[in-house]
């Protein structure tokens, strides 16, 4: 039997929840529902800053948004079987070098890419608005169990600190831990 892995359906780790290009800051904000490591490149003819989001799905059609005098449009769509691509197409004759694009992570699922200052503010004033696109929320996932680890403190030969009245640290920490655990056991939780 012959198998064709190229025909296998794509496997997605997460989805694009929100993206916005802020005209005043020349900044692209990205939020996904899973951790992602964006890959940024600059393509030529025409000049485009592309942000690839591996393992992130874009639900819906490709979206086009006209922007400013130097960023012709922003668009988002599926790039390949397991990646979403956001493209910022620059208007000629503006150009950007790859190392001039700042990419920063605010959290594992929140990133931004900032274009360099192309024009001085006195040469061109940007509109006060931003372009934002809300992507429908993904279907809710089933709740997962979580594990709480309580460290009651010292054990064995080391009792920890001993207070002025002879109270041992390990006895205090153990009492607090047992009290907390008892309050949680009284709630409707599965153990």
Residue frames relative to the residue before (quaternion, step in Angstrom):
aa qw qx qy qz dx dy dz
X 1.0000 0.0000 0.0000 0.0000 0.00 0.00 0.00
X 0.2848 -0.7671 0.5598 0.1307 3.55 -0.92 0.96
X 0.1311 -0.7839 0.6008 0.0852 3.58 -0.88 0.91
X 0.2104 -0.7763 0.5870 0.0925 3.53 -1.09 0.77
X 0.2251 -0.8138 0.5177 0.1381 3.62 -0.02 1.22
X 0.5844 0.5924 -0.3825 0.4015 3.60 1.11 -0.49
X 0.6889 0.4662 -0.2826 0.4777 3.57 1.16 -0.48
X 0.4453 0.6907 -0.4616 0.3340 3.57 1.25 0.00
X 0.5377 -0.6189 0.4494 0.3547 3.59 -1.05 0.66
X 0.5759 -0.6038 0.4132 0.3646 3.61 -1.10 0.61
X 0.2824 -0.7273 0.5995 0.1785 3.54 -1.19 0.60
X 0.1297 -0.8104 0.5705 0.0314 3.56 -0.64 1.15
X 0.3301 -0.7342 0.5588 0.1992 3.56 -0.99 0.83
X 0.8083 -0.0731 0.0844 0.5781 3.58 1.05 -0.65
X 0.3675 -0.7214 0.5370 0.2368 3.53 -1.28 -0.18
X 0.5440 -0.5920 0.4915 0.3346 3.51 -1.32 0.49
X 0.2110 -0.8049 0.5450 0.1029 3.58 -0.59 1.12
X 0.8093 -0.0492 0.1080 0.5753 3.59 0.95 -0.84
X 0.0980 0.7588 -0.6433 0.0269 3.54 -1.18 0.66
X 0.0020 -0.7897 0.6115 -0.0484 3.52 -1.11 0.73
X 0.1799 -0.7385 0.6343 0.1413 3.55 -1.11 0.71
X 0.2317 -0.7765 0.5767 0.1040 3.55 -0.58 1.21
X 0.3924 -0.7661 0.4661 0.2044 3.55 -0.49 1.23
X 0.6722 0.5140 -0.3090 0.4341 3.60 0.93 -0.83
X 0.7681 0.3469 -0.1850 0.5054 3.59 0.97 -0.84
X 0.3215 -0.7468 0.5058 0.2883 3.60 1.28 -0.15
X 0.4739 0.6837 -0.3980 0.3868 3.54 1.04 0.88
X 0.2193 -0.7499 0.6151 0.1055 3.54 -0.98 0.98
X 0.1385 -0.7859 0.6000 0.0557 3.59 -0.66 1.15
X 0.0815 -0.7966 0.5989 -0.0087 3.56 -0.97 0.94
X 0.0073 0.7662 -0.6425 0.0074 3.57 -1.00 0.91
X 0.0659 -0.7824 0.6191 0.0128 3.56 -0.91 0.98
X 0.5145 -0.6461 0.4539 0.3344 3.58 -1.21 0.28
X 0.7282 0.2797 -0.2073 0.5903 3.59 1.30 0.02
X 0.6374 -0.5087 0.4024 0.4159 3.56 -1.26 0.31
X 0.0099 0.7910 -0.6102 0.0441 3.56 -1.05 0.79
X 0.2031 -0.7386 0.6270 0.1419 3.56 -1.25 0.48
X 0.2592 -0.8044 0.5120 0.1539 3.62 -0.03 1.26
X 0.1941 -0.7407 0.6321 0.1189 3.53 -1.21 0.67
X 0.1220 -0.8173 0.5629 0.0163 3.58 -0.60 1.19
X 0.0292 0.7789 -0.6241 0.0539 3.55 -0.98 0.97
X 0.2866 -0.7091 0.6083 0.2122 3.54 -1.32 0.28
X 0.1403 -0.7826 0.6044 0.0496 3.56 -0.81 1.08
X 0.3461 -0.7565 0.5272 0.1733 3.58 -1.16 0.59
X 0.8454 0.2510 -0.1882 0.4322 3.54 -1.45 0.33
X 0.3512 -0.5254 -0.6056 0.4836 1.67 0.91 2.31
X 0.6310 -0.5286 0.3989 0.4041 3.59 -1.29 0.29
X 0.0493 0.7922 -0.6013 0.0916 3.53 -0.80 1.13
X 0.2446 -0.7016 0.6462 0.1743 3.54 -1.11 0.79
X 0.0674 -0.8124 0.5792 0.0063 3.59 -0.61 1.13
X 0.1344 -0.7612 0.6324 0.0509 3.53 -1.03 0.92
X 0.1338 -0.7944 0.5908 0.0453 3.57 -0.52 1.22
X 0.1672 -0.7739 0.6076 0.0630 3.55 -1.01 0.94
X 0.2055 -0.8192 0.5218 0.1198 3.63 0.09 1.24
X 0.8265 0.2118 -0.1787 0.4900 3.55 -0.99 0.90
X 0.6226 0.5230 -0.3377 0.4740 3.59 1.27 0.07
X 0.2879 -0.7707 0.5532 0.1305 3.54 -0.85 1.06
X 0.2050 -0.7200 0.6462 0.1482 3.53 -1.17 0.71
X 0.2083 -0.7833 0.5761 0.1055 3.55 -0.57 1.15
X 0.7440 0.3736 -0.2879 0.4733 3.51 -0.82 0.97
X 0.6922 -0.4849 0.3407 0.4119 3.55 -1.33 0.05
X 0.6299 -0.4769 0.4321 0.4349 3.53 -1.34 0.13
X 0.2169 -0.7864 0.5712 0.0909 3.56 -0.89 0.97
X 0.1243 -0.7827 0.6081 0.0456 3.57 -0.91 0.99
X 0.0038 -0.7894 0.6138 -0.0141 3.58 -0.94 0.89
X 0.3055 -0.7289 0.5752 0.2112 3.62 -0.64 1.04
X 0.1988 -0.8300 0.5150 0.0792 3.58 -0.94 0.81
X 0.8227 -0.2416 0.2181 0.4661 3.58 -0.47 -1.19
X 0.7514 -0.3787 0.3051 0.4460 3.48 -1.38 -0.23
X 0.7881 0.2896 -0.1800 0.5124 3.63 1.03 -0.59
X 0.6923 0.2951 -0.2677 0.6017 3.62 1.24 -0.18
X 0.3378 -0.7935 0.4752 0.1747 3.54 -0.21 1.33
X 0.7800 -0.2026 0.1485 0.5732 3.58 0.87 -0.93
X 0.2512 -0.7006 0.6415 0.1857 3.49 -1.40 0.34
X 0.0394 0.7957 -0.6032 0.0373 3.55 -0.98 0.80
X 0.1339 -0.7685 0.6212 0.0743 3.53 -1.22 0.57
X 0.2039 0.7706 -0.5848 0.1502 3.53 -1.04 0.76
X 0.6610 -0.4713 0.3932 0.4316 3.51 -1.34 0.01
X 0.2829 -0.7780 0.5388 0.1563 3.58 -0.85 0.95
X 0.7727 -0.1262 0.0994 0.6140 3.58 0.84 -0.93
X 0.8020 -0.3233 0.1842 0.4672 3.59 -1.19 -0.26
X 0.8273 0.1269 -0.0784 0.5415 3.61 1.06 -0.39
X 0.6769 0.4560 -0.2999 0.4939 3.58 1.01 0.72
X 0.2491 -0.7178 0.6302 0.1600 3.52 -1.24 0.65
X 0.1504 -0.7899 0.5895 0.0764 3.58 -1.05 0.75
X 0.1490 -0.7320 0.6595 0.0838 3.52 -1.07 0.91
X 0.1087 -0.8087 0.5781 0.0098 3.57 -0.78 1.08
X 0.1075 -0.7391 0.6620 0.0628 3.55 -1.02 0.92
X 0.1428 -0.8089 0.5676 0.0557 3.57 -0.38 1.25
X 0.2900 -0.7734 0.5448 0.1444 3.56 -0.72 1.13
X 0.4675 -0.6482 0.5276 0.2881 3.53 -1.20 0.63
X 0.4978 -0.6327 0.4947 0.3274 3.58 -1.03 0.76
X 0.6552 -0.1380 -0.7414 -0.0459 1.79 -2.06 1.36
X 0.3572 0.7594 -0.4877 0.2408 3.61 1.23 0.25
X 0.0110 -0.7912 0.6107 -0.0296 3.52 -1.09 0.78
X 0.1765 -0.7637 0.6155 0.0828 3.55 -1.25 0.50
X 0.3159 -0.7137 0.5881 0.2122 3.55 -1.09 0.71
X 0.6227 -0.5908 0.3455 0.3794 3.64 -0.94 0.78
X 0.6985 0.4775 -0.2901 0.4472 3.62 0.90 -0.82
X 0.5935 0.5703 -0.3695 0.4311 3.61 1.25 -0.14
X 0.6052 0.5380 -0.3597 0.4635 3.61 1.23 -0.29
X 0.2584 -0.7707 0.5690 0.1248 3.57 -0.65 1.18
X 0.0385 -0.7772 0.6279 0.0138 3.59 -0.84 0.96
X 0.0413 0.8066 -0.5847 0.0761 3.57 -0.71 1.08
X 0.3038 -0.7306 0.5852 0.1775 3.53 -1.14 0.75
X 0.2499 -0.7540 0.5907 0.1416 3.55 -0.85 0.99
X 0.7304 -0.0625 0.0554 0.6779 3.54 1.32 -0.59
X 0.6889 -0.4862 0.3088 0.4400 3.64 -1.16 0.27
X 0.7660 0.3080 -0.1895 0.5314 3.61 1.16 -0.44
X 0.6829 0.4095 -0.2775 0.5376 3.63 1.27 0.21
X 0.0692 0.8066 -0.5748 0.1196 3.55 -0.58 1.22
X 0.0719 -0.7613 0.6315 0.1282 3.51 -1.32 0.17
X 0.1780 -0.7286 0.6511 0.1162 3.50 -1.32 0.55
X 0.1101 -0.8053 0.5818 0.0292 3.59 -0.68 1.11
X 0.3527 -0.7167 0.5668 0.2016 3.53 -0.91 1.02
X 0.5460 -0.5990 0.4488 0.3764 3.60 -1.11 0.48
X 0.5988 -0.5268 0.4403 0.4124 3.56 -1.26 0.28
X 0.2209 -0.8024 0.5453 0.0998 3.54 -0.54 1.19
X 0.7888 0.1103 -0.0474 0.6028 3.58 1.02 -0.82
X 0.5074 -0.6051 0.5075 0.3447 3.53 -1.18 0.50
X 0.6084 -0.5823 0.3831 0.3794 3.64 -1.02 0.68
X 0.6428 0.5300 -0.3408 0.4356 3.62 1.02 -0.64
X 0.6413 0.5385 -0.3264 0.4385 3.59 1.17 -0.53
X 0.8044 -0.0215 0.0691 0.5896 3.55 1.05 -0.73
X 0.1675 -0.7826 0.5869 0.1227 3.58 -0.79 0.88
X 0.3806 -0.7424 0.5145 0.1981 3.52 -0.84 1.04
X 0.5804 -0.5663 0.4389 0.3872 3.59 -1.14 0.49
X 0.5505 -0.6411 0.4348 0.3112 3.56 -1.20 0.50
X 0.6168 0.5710 -0.3471 0.4160 3.58 1.21 -0.15
X 0.2571 -0.7132 0.6188 0.2059 3.52 -1.35 0.20
X 0.3838 -0.6829 0.5663 0.2561 3.52 -1.24 0.43
X 0.0505 0.8044 -0.5880 0.0684 3.59 -0.65 1.07
X 0.1095 -0.7726 0.6235 0.0477 3.51 -1.10 0.74
X 0.1935 -0.7580 0.6119 0.1164 3.57 -0.80 1.00
X 0.2347 -0.7581 0.5974 0.1148 3.52 -0.84 1.03
X 0.5557 -0.6159 0.4199 0.3682 3.61 -0.89 0.80
X 0.5281 -0.6405 0.4597 0.3154 3.54 -1.05 0.81
X 0.5050 -0.6433 0.4696 0.3327 3.59 -1.03 0.69
X 0.6501 -0.4968 0.3898 0.4226 3.54 -1.25 0.37
X 0.5422 -0.6330 0.4271 0.3507 3.60 -0.95 0.78
X 0.3529 -0.7228 0.5587 0.2021 3.51 -1.09 0.79
X 0.5692 -0.5804 0.4330 0.3894 3.56 -1.11 0.53
X 0.5470 -0.6208 0.4513 0.3342 3.54 -1.10 0.75
X 0.2541 -0.7550 0.5861 0.1479 3.53 -1.06 0.80
X 0.5123 -0.6112 0.4991 0.3389 3.52 -1.17 0.58
X 0.1766 -0.7674 0.6034 0.1256 3.52 -1.13 0.55
X 0.3474 -0.7269 0.5602 0.1927 3.53 -1.24 0.46
X 0.1385 -0.7552 0.6363 0.0744 3.53 -0.96 0.94
X 0.1399 -0.7809 0.6059 0.0595 3.56 -0.78 1.04
X 0.1150 -0.7881 0.6037 0.0353 3.55 -0.73 1.10
X 0.1700 -0.7772 0.6011 0.0755 3.55 -0.71 1.10
X 0.2650 -0.8080 0.5104 0.1278 3.54 -0.34 1.25
X 0.6746 -0.5273 0.2963 0.4232 3.58 1.16 0.17
X 0.8375 -0.2131 0.1660 0.4751 3.50 -1.23 -0.65
X 0.0545 -0.7807 0.6212 0.0402 3.52 -1.24 0.46
X 0.7328 0.4175 -0.2908 0.4518 3.51 -1.26 0.07
X 0.8394 -0.2026 0.1647 0.4766 3.54 -1.06 -0.83
X 0.6951 0.4713 -0.2759 0.4675 3.62 1.13 -0.58
X 0.2000 -0.8100 0.5389 0.1159 3.64 -0.35 1.15
X 0.5060 -0.6258 0.4406 0.3977 3.61 1.22 -0.19
X 0.7629 -0.3393 0.2592 0.4854 3.55 -1.25 -0.41
X 0.2051 -0.7448 0.6217 0.1296 3.55 -1.23 0.58
X 0.3950 -0.7543 0.4847 0.2001 3.55 -0.74 1.15
X 0.7321 -0.4320 0.3026 0.4311 3.58 -1.36 0.12
X 0.7327 0.3989 -0.2301 0.5010 3.59 1.06 -0.68
X 0.6253 -0.5816 0.3287 0.4034 3.59 1.24 0.34
X 0.4565 0.6678 -0.4668 0.3576 3.62 1.23 0.20
X 0.3240 -0.7639 0.5322 0.1681 3.54 -0.83 1.07
X 0.5918 -0.5987 0.4218 0.3368 3.55 -1.08 0.84
X 0.6711 0.5133 -0.3193 0.4291 3.60 0.85 -0.91
X 0.6324 0.5251 -0.3416 0.4557 3.63 1.10 -0.63
X 0.6466 0.5136 -0.3150 0.4679 3.59 1.02 -0.81
X 0.6843 0.4841 -0.2888 0.4626 3.59 0.83 -1.00
X 0.6488 0.5116 -0.3214 0.4626 3.60 0.97 -0.81
X 0.6453 0.5135 -0.3229 0.4643 3.62 0.98 -0.79
X 0.6489 0.5027 -0.3183 0.4744 3.59 0.95 -0.83
X 0.6553 0.5166 -0.3105 0.4554 3.59 0.93 -0.90
X 0.6697 0.4867 -0.3034 0.4717 3.60 0.89 -0.90
X 0.6433 0.5211 -0.3250 0.4572 3.60 1.00 -0.76
X 0.6540 0.5014 -0.3073 0.4759 3.57 0.97 -0.85
X 0.6607 0.5037 -0.3084 0.4633 3.56 0.92 -0.91
X 0.6424 0.5271 -0.3235 0.4525 3.59 1.00 -0.79
X 0.6552 0.5015 -0.3243 0.4627 3.59 0.97 -0.77
X 0.6691 0.4811 -0.3030 0.4786 3.62 1.06 -0.64
X 0.6231 0.5399 -0.3551 0.4407 3.61 1.03 -0.62
X 0.6371 0.5372 -0.3287 0.4444 3.58 1.13 -0.58
X 0.6057 0.5326 -0.3615 0.4677 3.59 1.22 -0.27
X 0.5829 -0.5945 0.4283 0.3513 3.55 -1.27 0.37
X 0.2799 0.7513 -0.5456 0.2439 3.57 0.39 1.23
X 0.4176 -0.6670 0.5489 0.2819 3.55 -1.19 0.57
X 0.1764 -0.7853 0.5867 0.0894 3.57 -0.93 0.89
